[in-house]
Amino acid sequence: MAEEISRPMKYPYTLSAKIAQFPFKYYYDNSWVFKYSAFAFILCIPIFYKIQKMSYSPENVKKWQETRRKEFSGEH
C-alpha cells in the first residue's frame, strides 16, 4: 500500500477545503469581534427561543388570524 502524501493545496478551490484551511484559532485569539460575536450568539439563543415561543403561542396566533381576517375582508 502506498504512503499517502498530505500537503495543503496552493489555493483551496472547494468550500470544504476553504473551511478546513481557515485560521479559526488565529482569529479567535487575536480578534475581539470574532471572540465576542461567538459569545453573543450563544447568549442570545435562549432570548430568541423565548421570543419565538411567545409569538407562536395559541392566543397570539388567534389574535393575528383575527387581524388578518379583518384586514382581507375589508372591515378595516
PDB file of N, CA, C, O and CB in Angstrom:
ATOM      1  N   MET A   1       0.841  -1.175   0.000  1.00  0.00           N
ATOM      2  CA  MET A   1       0.000   0.000   0.000  1.00  0.00           C
ATOM      3  C   MET A   1       0.887   1.240   0.000  1.00  0.00           C
ATOM      4  O   MET A   1       1.836   1.335   0.779  1.00  0.00           O
ATOM      5  CB  MET A   1      -0.957  -0.003   1.215  1.00  0.00           C
ATOM      6  N   ALA A   2       0.578   2.168  -0.860  1.00  0.00           N
ATOM      7  CA  ALA A   2       1.392   3.375  -0.997  1.00  0.00           C
ATOM      8  C   ALA A   2       1.173   4.316   0.178  1.00  0.00           C
ATOM      9  O   ALA A   2       0.084   4.381   0.749  1.00  0.00           O
ATOM     10  CB  ALA A   2       1.070   4.092  -2.311  1.00  0.00           C
ATOM     11  N   GLU A   3       2.210   5.031   0.522  1.00  0.00           N
ATOM     12  CA  GLU A   3       2.132   6.002   1.602  1.00  0.00           C
ATOM     13  C   GLU A   3       1.422   7.261   1.096  1.00  0.00           C
ATOM     14  O   GLU A   3       1.718   7.751   0.006  1.00  0.00           O
ATOM     15  CB  GLU A   3       3.550   6.344   2.144  1.00  0.00           C
ATOM     16  N   GLU A   4       0.486   7.776   1.890  1.00  0.00           N
ATOM     17  CA  GLU A   4      -0.250   8.974   1.485  1.00  0.00           C
ATOM     18  C   GLU A   4       0.619  10.206   1.663  1.00  0.00           C
ATOM     19  O   GLU A   4       1.345  10.334   2.648  1.00  0.00           O
ATOM     20  CB  GLU A   4      -1.553   9.117   2.294  1.00  0.00           C
ATOM     21  N   ILE A   5       0.535  11.094   0.711  1.00  0.00           N
ATOM     22  CA  ILE A   5       1.247  12.360   0.800  1.00  0.00           C
ATOM     23  C   ILE A   5       0.207  13.427   1.134  1.00  0.00           C
ATOM     24  O   ILE A   5      -0.756  13.621   0.392  1.00  0.00           O
ATOM     25  CB  ILE A   5       2.023  12.695  -0.540  1.00  0.00           C
ATOM     26  N   SER A   6       0.405  14.099   2.228  1.00  0.00           N
ATOM     27  CA  SER A   6      -0.555  15.101   2.666  1.00  0.00           C
ATOM     28  C   SER A   6       0.096  16.474   2.604  1.00  0.00           C
ATOM     29  O   SER A   6       1.078  16.743   3.295  1.00  0.00           O
ATOM     30  CB  SER A   6      -1.067  14.796   4.097  1.00  0.00           C
ATOM     31  N   ARG A   7      -0.453  17.318   1.785  1.00  0.00           N
ATOM     32  CA  ARG A   7       0.021  18.692   1.720  1.00  0.00           C
ATOM     33  C   ARG A   7      -1.162  19.581   1.353  1.00  0.00           C
ATOM     34  O   ARG A   7      -2.039  19.169   0.594  1.00  0.00           O
ATOM     35  CB  ARG A   7       1.191  18.847   0.688  1.00  0.00           C
ATOM     36  N   PRO A   8      -1.188  20.790   1.886  1.00  0.00           N
ATOM     37  CA  PRO A   8      -2.312  21.671   1.568  1.00  0.00           C
ATOM     38  C   PRO A   8      -2.249  22.151   0.115  1.00  0.00           C
ATOM     39  O   PRO A   8      -1.178  22.265  -0.482  1.00  0.00           O
ATOM     40  CB  PRO A   8      -2.327  22.874   2.518  1.00  0.00           C
ATOM     41  N   MET A   9      -3.415  22.421  -0.417  1.00  0.00           N
ATOM     42  CA  MET A   9      -3.478  22.929  -1.787  1.00  0.00           C
ATOM     43  C   MET A   9      -2.900  24.339  -1.840  1.00  0.00           C
ATOM     44  O   MET A   9      -2.922  25.061  -0.844  1.00  0.00           O
ATOM     45  CB  MET A   9      -4.937  22.919  -2.313  1.00  0.00           C
ATOM     46  N   LYS A  10      -2.383  24.727  -3.001  1.00  0.00           N
ATOM     47  CA  LYS A  10      -1.901  26.093  -3.154  1.00  0.00           C
ATOM     48  C   LYS A  10      -3.064  27.068  -3.024  1.00  0.00           C
ATOM     49  O   LYS A  10      -2.946  28.112  -2.382  1.00  0.00           O
ATOM     50  CB  LYS A  10      -1.188  26.274  -4.510  1.00  0.00           C
ATOM     51  N   TYR A  11      -4.169  26.722  -3.631  1.00  0.00           N
ATOM     52  CA  TYR A  11      -5.384  27.509  -3.478  1.00  0.00           C
ATOM     53  C   TYR A  11      -6.538  26.544  -3.267  1.00  0.00           C
ATOM     54  O   TYR A  11      -6.796  25.699  -4.124  1.00  0.00           O
ATOM     55  CB  TYR A  11      -5.632  28.430  -4.717  1.00  0.00           C
ATOM     56  N   PRO A  12      -7.246  26.654  -2.130  1.00  0.00           N
ATOM     57  CA  PRO A  12      -8.355  25.732  -1.866  1.00  0.00           C
ATOM     58  C   PRO A  12      -9.572  26.105  -2.731  1.00  0.00           C
ATOM     59  O   PRO A  12     -10.186  27.151  -2.521  1.00  0.00           O
ATOM     60  CB  PRO A  12      -8.734  25.753  -0.355  1.00  0.00           C
ATOM     61  N   TYR A  13      -9.909  25.265  -3.679  1.00  0.00           N
ATOM     62  CA  TYR A  13     -10.987  25.557  -4.613  1.00  0.00           C
ATOM     63  C   TYR A  13     -12.364  25.249  -4.051  1.00  0.00           C
ATOM     64  O   TYR A  13     -13.321  25.965  -4.343  1.00  0.00           O
ATOM     65  CB  TYR A  13     -10.784  24.789  -5.875  1.00  0.00           C
ATOM     66  N   THR A  14     -12.481  24.211  -3.261  1.00  0.00           N
ATOM     67  CA  THR A  14     -13.792  23.819  -2.764  1.00  0.00           C
ATOM     68  C   THR A  14     -14.097  24.521  -1.447  1.00  0.00           C
ATOM     69  O   THR A  14     -13.194  24.964  -0.739  1.00  0.00           O
ATOM     70  CB  THR A  14     -13.867  22.299  -2.587  1.00  0.00           C
ATOM     71  N   LEU A  15     -15.373  24.613  -1.136  1.00  0.00           N
ATOM     72  CA  LEU A  15     -15.792  25.259   0.105  1.00  0.00           C
ATOM     73  C   LEU A  15     -15.270  24.504   1.320  1.00  0.00           C
ATOM     74  O   LEU A  15     -14.826  25.117   2.291  1.00  0.00           O
ATOM     75  CB  LEU A  15     -17.316  25.361   0.165  1.00  0.00           C
ATOM     76  N   SER A  16     -15.322  23.185   1.270  1.00  0.00           N
ATOM     77  CA  SER A  16     -14.837  22.409   2.418  1.00  0.00           C
ATOM     78  C   SER A  16     -13.332  22.597   2.626  1.00  0.00           C
ATOM     79  O   SER A  16     -12.865  22.623   3.765  1.00  0.00           O
ATOM     80  CB  SER A  16     -15.156  20.920   2.225  1.00  0.00           C
ATOM     81  N   ALA A  17     -12.575  22.726   1.539  1.00  0.00           N
ATOM     82  CA  ALA A  17     -11.133  22.968   1.670  1.00  0.00           C
ATOM     83  C   ALA A  17     -10.870  24.367   2.232  1.00  0.00           C
ATOM     84  O   ALA A  17      -9.938  24.561   3.013  1.00  0.00           O
ATOM     85  CB  ALA A  17     -10.429  22.802   0.303  1.00  0.00           C
ATOM     86  N   LYS A  18     -11.696  25.340   1.832  1.00  0.00           N
ATOM     87  CA  LYS A  18     -11.533  26.695   2.366  1.00  0.00           C
ATOM     88  C   LYS A  18     -11.830  26.726   3.863  1.00  0.00           C
ATOM     89  O   LYS A  18     -11.118  27.380   4.625  1.00  0.00           O
ATOM     90  CB  LYS A  18     -12.453  27.682   1.624  1.00  0.00           C
ATOM     91  N   ILE A  19     -12.877  26.021   4.282  1.00  0.00           N
ATOM     92  CA  ILE A  19     -13.215  25.970   5.705  1.00  0.00           C
ATOM     93  C   ILE A  19     -12.121  25.248   6.484  1.00  0.00           C
ATOM     94  O   ILE A  19     -11.756  25.671   7.581  1.00  0.00           O
ATOM     95  CB  ILE A  19     -14.573  25.271   5.917  1.00  0.00           C
ATOM     96  N   ALA A  20     -11.598  24.165   5.922  1.00  0.00           N
ATOM     97  CA  ALA A  20     -10.558  23.391   6.603  1.00  0.00           C
ATOM     98  C   ALA A  20      -9.267  24.195   6.774  1.00  0.00           C
ATOM     99  O   ALA A  20      -8.563  24.016   7.767  1.00  0.00           O
ATOM    100  CB  ALA A  20     -10.270  22.110   5.828  1.00  0.00           C
ATOM    101  N   GLN A  21      -8.950  25.067   5.832  1.00  0.00           N
ATOM    102  CA  GLN A  21      -7.700  25.819   5.910  1.00  0.00           C
ATOM    103  C   GLN A  21      -7.854  27.205   6.542  1.00  0.00           C
ATOM    104  O   GLN A  21      -6.870  27.929   6.694  1.00  0.00           O
ATOM    105  CB  GLN A  21      -7.120  25.963   4.537  1.00  0.00           C
ATOM    106  N   PHE A  22      -9.089  27.579   6.910  1.00  0.00           N
ATOM    107  CA  PHE A  22      -9.280  28.899   7.516  1.00  0.00           C
ATOM    108  C   PHE A  22      -8.658  28.921   8.909  1.00  0.00           C
ATOM    109  O   PHE A  22      -8.864  27.984   9.680  1.00  0.00           O
ATOM    110  CB  PHE A  22     -10.788  29.262   7.588  1.00  0.00           C
ATOM    111  N   PRO A  23      -7.905  29.964   9.251  1.00  0.00           N
ATOM    112  CA  PRO A  23      -7.223  30.006  10.559  1.00  0.00           C
ATOM    113  C   PRO A  23      -8.155  30.467  11.689  1.00  0.00           C
ATOM    114  O   PRO A  23      -8.020  31.582  12.193  1.00  0.00           O
ATOM    115  CB  PRO A  23      -6.008  30.940  10.486  1.00  0.00           C
ATOM    116  N   PHE A  24      -9.096  29.607  12.080  1.00  0.00           N
ATOM    117  CA  PHE A  24     -10.061  29.967  13.117  1.00  0.00           C
ATOM    118  C   PHE A  24      -9.376  30.322  14.429  1.00  0.00           C
ATOM    119  O   PHE A  24      -9.754  31.307  15.064  1.00  0.00           O
ATOM    120  CB  PHE A  24     -11.040  28.827  13.340  1.00  0.00           C
ATOM    121  N   LYS A  25      -8.391  29.560  14.850  1.00  0.00           N
ATOM    122  CA  LYS A  25      -7.725  29.811  16.126  1.00  0.00           C
ATOM    123  C   LYS A  25      -7.035  31.176  16.140  1.00  0.00           C
ATOM    124  O   LYS A  25      -7.072  31.877  17.151  1.00  0.00           O
ATOM    125  CB  LYS A  25      -6.707  28.708  16.415  1.00  0.00           C
ATOM    126  N   TYR A  26      -6.412  31.553  15.038  1.00  0.00           N
ATOM    127  CA  TYR A  26      -5.761  32.862  14.954  1.00  0.00           C
ATOM    128  C   TYR A  26      -6.779  33.982  15.142  1.00  0.00           C
ATOM    129  O   TYR A  26      -6.552  34.913  15.915  1.00  0.00           O
ATOM    130  CB  TYR A  26      -5.038  33.021  13.602  1.00  0.00           C
ATOM    131  N   TYR A  27      -7.896  33.888  14.437  1.00  0.00           N
ATOM    132  CA  TYR A  27      -8.914  34.928  14.545  1.00  0.00           C
ATOM    133  C   TYR A  27      -9.542  34.946  15.923  1.00  0.00           C
ATOM    134  O   TYR A  27      -9.826  36.021  16.453  1.00  0.00           O
ATOM    135  CB  TYR A  27      -9.986  34.731  13.490  1.00  0.00           C
ATOM    136  N   TYR A  28      -9.767  33.783  16.519  1.00  0.00           N
ATOM    137  CA  TYR A  28     -10.355  33.729  17.856  1.00  0.00           C
ATOM    138  C   TYR A  28      -9.417  34.343  18.889  1.00  0.00           C
ATOM    139  O   TYR A  28      -9.872  35.040  19.796  1.00  0.00           O
ATOM    140  CB  TYR A  28     -10.685  32.282  18.237  1.00  0.00           C
ATOM    141  N   ASP A  29      -8.124  34.096  18.764  1.00  0.00           N
ATOM    142  CA  ASP A  29      -7.155  34.618  19.738  1.00  0.00           C
ATOM    143  C   ASP A  29      -6.843  36.097  19.536  1.00  0.00           C
ATOM    144  O   ASP A  29      -6.524  36.788  20.504  1.00  0.00           O
ATOM    145  CB  ASP A  29      -5.873  33.824  19.660  1.00  0.00           C
ATOM    146  N   ASN A  30      -6.925  36.601  18.308  1.00  0.00           N
ATOM    147  CA  ASN A  30      -6.445  37.948  18.022  1.00  0.00           C
ATOM    148  C   ASN A  30      -7.503  38.949  17.587  1.00  0.00           C
ATOM    149  O   ASN A  30      -7.167  40.094  17.285  1.00  0.00           O
ATOM    150  CB  ASN A  30      -5.426  37.876  16.985  1.00  0.00           C
ATOM    151  N   SER A  31      -8.751  38.561  17.547  1.00  0.00           N
ATOM    152  CA  SER A  31      -9.787  39.482  17.117  1.00  0.00           C
ATOM    153  C   SER A  31     -10.915  39.500  18.146  1.00  0.00           C
ATOM    154  O   SER A  31     -11.579  38.487  18.366  1.00  0.00           O
ATOM    155  CB  SER A  31     -10.322  39.091  15.720  1.00  0.00           C
ATOM    156  N   TRP A  32     -11.124  40.647  18.770  1.00  0.00           N
ATOM    157  CA  TRP A  32     -12.174  40.734  19.778  1.00  0.00           C
ATOM    158  C   TRP A  32     -13.555  40.590  19.152  1.00  0.00           C
ATOM    159  O   TRP A  32     -14.470  40.086  19.803  1.00  0.00           O
ATOM    160  CB  TRP A  32     -12.077  42.057  20.531  1.00  0.00           C
ATOM    161  N   VAL A  33     -13.730  41.021  17.896  1.00  0.00           N
ATOM    162  CA  VAL A  33     -15.027  40.920  17.240  1.00  0.00           C
ATOM    163  C   VAL A  33     -15.412  39.454  17.051  1.00  0.00           C
ATOM    164  O   VAL A  33     -16.548  39.073  17.335  1.00  0.00           O
ATOM    165  CB  VAL A  33     -15.007  41.651  15.883  1.00  0.00           C
ATOM    166  N   PHE A  34     -14.502  38.650  16.588  1.00  0.00           N
ATOM    167  CA  PHE A  34     -14.763  37.233  16.359  1.00  0.00           C
ATOM    168  C   PHE A  34     -15.067  36.529  17.678  1.00  0.00           C
ATOM    169  O   PHE A  34     -15.990  35.718  17.755  1.00  0.00           O
ATOM    170  CB  PHE A  34     -13.563  36.567  15.660  1.00  0.00           C
ATOM    171  N   LYS A  35     -14.295  36.837  18.708  1.00  0.00           N
ATOM    172  CA  LYS A  35     -14.458  36.182  20.001  1.00  0.00           C
ATOM    173  C   LYS A  35     -15.795  36.546  20.645  1.00  0.00           C
ATOM    174  O   LYS A  35     -16.527  35.661  21.089  1.00  0.00           O
ATOM    175  CB  LYS A  35     -13.307  36.560  20.931  1.00  0.00           C
ATOM    176  N   TYR A  36     -16.117  37.822  20.701  1.00  0.00           N
ATOM    177  CA  TYR A  36     -17.327  38.239  21.391  1.00  0.00           C
ATOM    178  C   TYR A  36     -18.586  37.994  20.584  1.00  0.00           C
ATOM    179  O   TYR A  36     -19.668  37.894  21.162  1.00  0.00           O
ATOM    180  CB  TYR A  36     -17.236  39.684  21.739  1.00  0.00           C
ATOM    181  N   SER A  37     -18.480  37.894  19.259  1.00  0.00           N
ATOM    182  CA  SER A  37     -19.670  37.544  18.482  1.00  0.00           C
ATOM    183  C   SER A  37     -20.045  36.088  18.736  1.00  0.00           C
ATOM    184  O   SER A  37     -21.229  35.750  18.710  1.00  0.00           O
ATOM    185  CB  SER A  37     -19.432  37.787  16.969  1.00  0.00           C
ATOM    186  N   ALA A  38     -19.075  35.227  18.978  1.00  0.00           N
ATOM    187  CA  ALA A  38     -19.373  33.840  19.330  1.00  0.00           C
ATOM    188  C   ALA A  38     -20.079  33.788  20.683  1.00  0.00           C
ATOM    189  O   ALA A  38     -21.064  33.065  20.836  1.00  0.00           O
ATOM    190  CB  ALA A  38     -18.076  32.989  19.360  1.00  0.00           C
ATOM    191  N   PHE A  39     -19.594  34.539  21.659  1.00  0.00           N
ATOM    192  CA  PHE A  39     -20.250  34.594  22.968  1.00  0.00           C
ATOM    193  C   PHE A  39     -21.645  35.188  22.848  1.00  0.00           C
ATOM    194  O   PHE A  39     -22.582  34.679  23.462  1.00  0.00           O
ATOM    195  CB  PHE A  39     -19.411  35.413  23.958  1.00  0.00           C
ATOM    196  N   ALA A  40     -21.801  36.245  22.078  1.00  0.00           N
ATOM    197  CA  ALA A  40     -23.105  36.894  21.926  1.00  0.00           C
ATOM    198  C   ALA A  40     -24.111  35.957  21.278  1.00  0.00           C
ATOM    199  O   ALA A  40     -25.277  35.925  21.670  1.00  0.00           O
ATOM    200  CB  ALA A  40     -22.974  38.173  21.098  1.00  0.00           C
ATOM    201  N   PHE A  41     -23.668  35.202  20.299  1.00  0.00           N
ATOM    202  CA  PHE A  41     -24.559  34.250  19.640  1.00  0.00           C
ATOM    203  C   PHE A  41     -25.062  33.212  20.646  1.00  0.00           C
ATOM    204  O   PHE A  41     -26.251  32.892  20.669  1.00  0.00           O
ATOM    205  CB  PHE A  41     -23.835  33.555  18.463  1.00  0.00           C
ATOM    206  N   ILE A  42     -24.170  32.696  21.461  1.00  0.00           N
ATOM    207  CA  ILE A  42     -24.551  31.689  22.451  1.00  0.00           C
ATOM    208  C   ILE A  42     -25.484  32.282  23.495  1.00  0.00           C
ATOM    209  O   ILE A  42     -26.432  31.622  23.921  1.00  0.00           O
ATOM    210  CB  ILE A  42     -23.308  31.102  23.127  1.00  0.00           C
ATOM    211  N   LEU A  43     -25.231  33.510  23.913  1.00  0.00           N
ATOM    212  CA  LEU A  43     -26.080  34.143  24.924  1.00  0.00           C
ATOM    213  C   LEU A  43     -27.452  34.538  24.381  1.00  0.00           C
ATOM    214  O   LEU A  43     -28.418  34.596  25.142  1.00  0.00           O
ATOM    215  CB  LEU A  43     -25.388  35.367  25.480  1.00  0.00           C
ATOM    216  N   CYS A  44     -27.553  34.807  23.092  1.00  0.00           N
ATOM    217  CA  CYS A  44     -28.827  35.244  22.516  1.00  0.00           C
ATOM    218  C   CYS A  44     -29.759  34.096  22.159  1.00  0.00           C
ATOM    219  O   CYS A  44     -30.953  34.322  21.963  1.00  0.00           O
ATOM    220  CB  CYS A  44     -28.570  36.063  21.293  1.00  0.00           C
ATOM    221  N   ILE A  45     -29.257  32.888  22.071  1.00  0.00           N
ATOM    222  CA  ILE A  45     -30.111  31.748  21.700  1.00  0.00           C
ATOM    223  C   ILE A  45     -31.299  31.598  22.651  1.00  0.00           C
ATOM    224  O   ILE A  45     -32.420  31.453  22.165  1.00  0.00           O
ATOM    225  CB  ILE A  45     -29.289  30.451  21.689  1.00  0.00           C
ATOM    226  N   PRO A  46     -31.124  31.624  23.986  1.00  0.00           N
ATOM    227  CA  PRO A  46     -32.309  31.497  24.859  1.00  0.00           C
ATOM    228  C   PRO A  46     -33.289  32.661  24.710  1.00  0.00           C
ATOM    229  O   PRO A  46     -34.500  32.466  24.814  1.00  0.00           O
ATOM    230  CB  PRO A  46     -31.871  31.398  26.313  1.00  0.00           C
ATOM    231  N   ILE A  47     -32.781  33.857  24.469  1.00  0.00           N
ATOM    232  CA  ILE A  47     -33.652  35.022  24.300  1.00  0.00           C
ATOM    233  C   ILE A  47     -34.491  34.867  23.037  1.00  0.00           C
ATOM    234  O   ILE A  47     -35.700  35.099  23.065  1.00  0.00           O
ATOM    235  CB  ILE A  47     -32.821  36.326  24.239  1.00  0.00           C
ATOM    236  N   PHE A  48     -33.868  34.481  21.939  1.00  0.00           N
ATOM    237  CA  PHE A  48     -34.607  34.277  20.697  1.00  0.00           C
ATOM    238  C   PHE A  48     -35.618  33.144  20.830  1.00  0.00           C
ATOM    239  O   PHE A  48     -36.714  33.221  20.275  1.00  0.00           O
ATOM    240  CB  PHE A  48     -33.643  33.986  19.552  1.00  0.00           C
ATOM    241  N   TYR A  49     -35.259  32.098  21.559  1.00  0.00           N
ATOM    242  CA  TYR A  49     -36.176  30.984  21.766  1.00  0.00           C
ATOM    243  C   TYR A  49     -37.409  31.450  22.539  1.00  0.00           C
ATOM    244  O   TYR A  49     -38.532  31.079  22.196  1.00  0.00           O
ATOM    245  CB  TYR A  49     -35.473  29.835  22.516  1.00  0.00           C
ATOM    246  N   LYS A  50     -37.208  32.257  23.574  1.00  0.00           N
ATOM    247  CA  LYS A  50     -38.323  32.766  24.380  1.00  0.00           C
ATOM    248  C   LYS A  50     -39.228  33.663  23.539  1.00  0.00           C
ATOM    249  O   LYS A  50     -40.451  33.570  23.643  1.00  0.00           O
ATOM    250  CB  LYS A  50     -37.796  33.542  25.606  1.00  0.00           C
ATOM    251  N   ILE A  51     -38.654  34.517  22.719  1.00  0.00           N
ATOM    252  CA  ILE A  51     -39.454  35.390  21.847  1.00  0.00           C
ATOM    253  C   ILE A  51     -40.269  34.552  20.868  1.00  0.00           C
ATOM    254  O   ILE A  51     -41.441  34.841  20.626  1.00  0.00           O
ATOM    255  CB  ILE A  51     -38.544  36.381  21.074  1.00  0.00           C
ATOM    256  N   GLN A  52     -39.654  33.517  20.308  1.00  0.00           N
ATOM    257  CA  GLN A  52     -40.370  32.655  19.363  1.00  0.00           C
ATOM    258  C   GLN A  52     -41.521  31.934  20.055  1.00  0.00           C
ATOM    259  O   GLN A  52     -42.615  31.850  19.497  1.00  0.00           O
ATOM    260  CB  GLN A  52     -39.410  31.633  18.730  1.00  0.00           C
ATOM    261  N   LYS A  53     -41.296  31.415  21.256  1.00  0.00           N
ATOM    262  CA  LYS A  53     -42.359  30.733  21.987  1.00  0.00           C
ATOM    263  C   LYS A  53     -43.516  31.681  22.281  1.00  0.00           C
ATOM    264  O   LYS A  53     -44.675  31.275  22.205  1.00  0.00           O
ATOM    265  CB  LYS A  53     -41.816  30.144  23.291  1.00  0.00           C
ATOM    266  N   MET A  54     -43.220  32.946  22.617  1.00  0.00           N
ATOM    267  CA  MET A  54     -44.280  33.913  22.884  1.00  0.00           C
ATOM    268  C   MET A  54     -45.035  34.278  21.613  1.00  0.00           C
ATOM    269  O   MET A  54     -46.255  34.432  21.650  1.00  0.00           O
ATOM    270  CB  MET A  54     -43.701  35.166  23.524  1.00  0.00           C
ATOM    271  N   SER A  55     -44.349  34.420  20.506  1.00  0.00           N
ATOM    272  CA  SER A  55     -45.015  34.836  19.281  1.00  0.00           C
ATOM    273  C   SER A  55     -45.865  33.734  18.666  1.00  0.00           C
ATOM    274  O   SER A  55     -46.822  34.032  17.951  1.00  0.00           O
ATOM    275  CB  SER A  55     -43.999  35.299  18.283  1.00  0.00           C
ATOM    276  N   TYR A  56     -45.545  32.473  18.924  1.00  0.00           N
ATOM    277  CA  TYR A  56     -46.334  31.362  18.386  1.00  0.00           C
ATOM    278  C   TYR A  56     -47.252  30.743  19.432  1.00  0.00           C
ATOM    279  O   TYR A  56     -47.694  29.606  19.272  1.00  0.00           O
ATOM    280  CB  TYR A  56     -45.415  30.298  17.825  1.00  0.00           C
ATOM    281  N   SER A  57     -47.543  31.480  20.500  1.00  0.00           N
ATOM    282  CA  SER A  57     -48.480  30.971  21.491  1.00  0.00           C
ATOM    283  C   SER A  57     -49.882  30.946  20.869  1.00  0.00           C
ATOM    284  O   SER A  57     -50.168  31.749  19.981  1.00  0.00           O
ATOM    285  CB  SER A  57     -48.454  31.844  22.792  1.00  0.00           C
ATOM    286  N   PRO A  58     -50.753  30.047  21.316  1.00  0.00           N
ATOM    287  CA  PRO A  58     -52.093  29.943  20.710  1.00  0.00           C
ATOM    288  C   PRO A  58     -52.890  31.244  20.773  1.00  0.00           C
ATOM    289  O   PRO A  58     -53.608  31.570  19.827  1.00  0.00           O
ATOM    290  CB  PRO A  58     -52.879  28.850  21.398  1.00  0.00           C
ATOM    291  N   GLU A  59     -52.775  31.996  21.878  1.00  0.00           N
ATOM    292  CA  GLU A  59     -53.508  33.258  21.996  1.00  0.00           C
ATOM    293  C   GLU A  59     -53.041  34.266  20.951  1.00  0.00           C
ATOM    294  O   GLU A  59     -53.854  34.953  20.331  1.00  0.00           O
ATOM    295  CB  GLU A  59     -53.337  33.844  23.402  1.00  0.00           C
ATOM    296  N   ASN A  60     -51.740  34.347  20.763  1.00  0.00           N
ATOM    297  CA  ASN A  60     -51.191  35.297  19.798  1.00  0.00           C
ATOM    298  C   ASN A  60     -51.541  34.888  18.365  1.00  0.00           C
ATOM    299  O   ASN A  60     -51.822  35.745  17.527  1.00  0.00           O
ATOM    300  CB  ASN A  60     -49.667  35.402  19.962  1.00  0.00           C
ATOM    301  N   VAL A  61     -51.523  33.599  18.085  1.00  0.00           N
ATOM    302  CA  VAL A  61     -51.880  33.122  16.745  1.00  0.00           C
ATOM    303  C   VAL A  61     -53.335  33.466  16.442  1.00  0.00           C
ATOM    304  O   VAL A  61     -53.651  33.908  15.337  1.00  0.00           O
ATOM    305  CB  VAL A  61     -51.648  31.592  16.623  1.00  0.00           C
ATOM    306  N   LYS A  62     -54.225  33.263  17.422  1.00  0.00           N
ATOM    307  CA  LYS A  62     -55.648  33.610  17.235  1.00  0.00           C
ATOM    308  C   LYS A  62     -55.815  35.101  16.973  1.00  0.00           C
ATOM    309  O   LYS A  62     -56.577  35.505  16.095  1.00  0.00           O
ATOM    310  CB  LYS A  62     -56.476  33.202  18.474  1.00  0.00           C
ATOM    311  N   LYS A  63     -55.100  35.909  17.736  1.00  0.00           N
ATOM    312  CA  LYS A  63     -55.187  37.367  17.592  1.00  0.00           C
ATOM    313  C   LYS A  63     -54.775  37.792  16.177  1.00  0.00           C
ATOM    314  O   LYS A  63     -55.451  38.610  15.554  1.00  0.00           O
ATOM    315  CB  LYS A  63     -54.293  38.073  18.647  1.00  0.00           C
ATOM    316  N   TRP A  64     -53.661  37.234  15.669  1.00  0.00           N
ATOM    317  CA  TRP A  64     -53.198  37.605  14.341  1.00  0.00           C
ATOM    318  C   TRP A  64     -54.092  37.042  13.245  1.00  0.00           C
ATOM    319  O   TRP A  64     -54.243  37.672  12.199  1.00  0.00           O
ATOM    320  CB  TRP A  64     -51.778  37.133  14.138  1.00  0.00           C
ATOM    321  N   GLN A  65     -54.689  35.869  13.457  1.00  0.00           N
ATOM    322  CA  GLN A  65     -55.644  35.350  12.479  1.00  0.00           C
ATOM    323  C   GLN A  65     -56.849  36.265  12.371  1.00  0.00           C
ATOM    324  O   GLN A  65     -57.339  36.533  11.274  1.00  0.00           O
ATOM    325  CB  GLN A  65     -56.090  33.933  12.856  1.00  0.00           C
ATOM    326  N   GLU A  66     -57.326  36.744  13.515  1.00  0.00           N
ATOM    327  CA  GLU A  66     -58.465  37.677  13.508  1.00  0.00           C
ATOM    328  C   GLU A  66     -58.083  38.991  12.831  1.00  0.00           C
ATOM    329  O   GLU A  66     -58.867  39.542  12.059  1.00  0.00           O
ATOM    330  CB  GLU A  66     -58.956  37.947  14.949  1.00  0.00           C
ATOM    331  N   THR A  67     -56.906  39.484  13.111  1.00  0.00           N
ATOM    332  CA  THR A  67     -56.434  40.724  12.483  1.00  0.00           C
ATOM    333  C   THR A  67     -56.335  40.552  10.971  1.00  0.00           C
ATOM    334  O   THR A  67     -56.776  41.424  10.223  1.00  0.00           O
ATOM    335  CB  THR A  67     -55.064  41.140  13.063  1.00  0.00           C
ATOM    336  N   ARG A  68     -55.766  39.450  10.516  1.00  0.00           N
ATOM    337  CA  ARG A  68     -55.647  39.203   9.073  1.00  0.00           C
ATOM    338  C   ARG A  68     -57.018  39.008   8.422  1.00  0.00           C
ATOM    339  O   ARG A  68     -57.246  39.467   7.302  1.00  0.00           O
ATOM    340  CB  ARG A  68     -54.769  37.969   8.817  1.00  0.00           C
ATOM    341  N   ARG A  69     -57.935  38.324   9.127  1.00  0.00           N
ATOM    342  CA  ARG A  69     -59.271  38.136   8.584  1.00  0.00           C
ATOM    343  C   ARG A  69     -59.953  39.476   8.360  1.00  0.00           C
ATOM    344  O   ARG A  69     -60.554  39.707   7.311  1.00  0.00           O
ATOM    345  CB  ARG A  69     -60.110  37.264   9.515  1.00  0.00           C
ATOM    346  N   LYS A  70     -59.856  40.368   9.360  1.00  0.00           N
ATOM    347  CA  LYS A  70     -60.460  41.697   9.220  1.00  0.00           C
ATOM    348  C   LYS A  70     -59.791  42.487   8.098  1.00  0.00           C
ATOM    349  O   LYS A  70     -60.459  43.182   7.332  1.00  0.00           O
ATOM    350  CB  LYS A  70     -60.360  42.473  10.543  1.00  0.00           C
ATOM    351  N   GLU A  71     -58.477  42.374   8.012  1.00  0.00           N
ATOM    352  CA  GLU A  71     -57.723  43.127   7.009  1.00  0.00           C
ATOM    353  C   GLU A  71     -58.114  42.705   5.594  1.00  0.00           C
ATOM    354  O   GLU A  71     -58.293  43.559   4.725  1.00  0.00           O
ATOM    355  CB  GLU A  71     -56.215  42.932   7.219  1.00  0.00           C
ATOM    356  N   PHE A  72     -58.247  41.405   5.353  1.00  0.00           N
ATOM    357  CA  PHE A  72     -58.518  40.926   4.000  1.00  0.00           C
ATOM    358  C   PHE A  72     -59.993  40.882   3.664  1.00  0.00           C
ATOM    359  O   PHE A  72     -60.346  40.744   2.493  1.00  0.00           O
ATOM    360  CB  PHE A  72     -57.934  39.568   3.818  1.00  0.00           C
ATOM    361  N   SER A  73     -60.878  40.997   4.668  1.00  0.00           N
ATOM    362  CA  SER A  73     -62.301  41.013   4.376  1.00  0.00           C
ATOM    363  C   SER A  73     -62.801  42.429   4.107  1.00  0.00           C
ATOM    364  O   SER A  73     -63.902  42.599   3.583  1.00  0.00           O
ATOM    365  CB  SER A  73     -63.078  40.394   5.524  1.00  0.00           C
ATOM    366  N   GLY A  74     -62.030  43.431   4.449  1.00  0.00           N
ATOM    367  CA  GLY A  74     -62.404  44.809   4.188  1.00  0.00           C
ATOM    368  C   GLY A  74     -63.053  45.509   5.365  1.00  0.00           C
ATOM    369  O   GLY A  74     -63.603  46.597   5.196  1.00  0.00           O
ATOM    370  N   GLU A  75     -63.009  44.928   6.542  1.00  0.00           N
ATOM    371  CA  GLU A  75     -63.607  45.566   7.727  1.00  0.00           C
ATOM    372  C   GLU A  75     -62.797  46.775   8.187  1.00  0.00           C
ATOM    373  O   GLU A  75     -63.347  47.690   8.801  1.00  0.00           O
ATOM    374  CB  GLU A  75     -63.720  44.555   8.874  1.00  0.00           C
ATOM    375  N   HIS A  76     -61.535  46.789   7.906  1.00  0.00           N
ATOM    376  CA  HIS A  76     -60.686  47.909   8.356  1.00  0.00           C
ATOM    377  C   HIS A  76     -60.894  49.112   7.520  1.00  0.00           C
ATOM    378  O   HIS A  76     -60.265  50.144   7.755  1.00  0.00           O
ATOM    379  CB  HIS A  76     -59.229  47.536   8.334  1.00  0.00           C
TER     380      HIS A  76
END
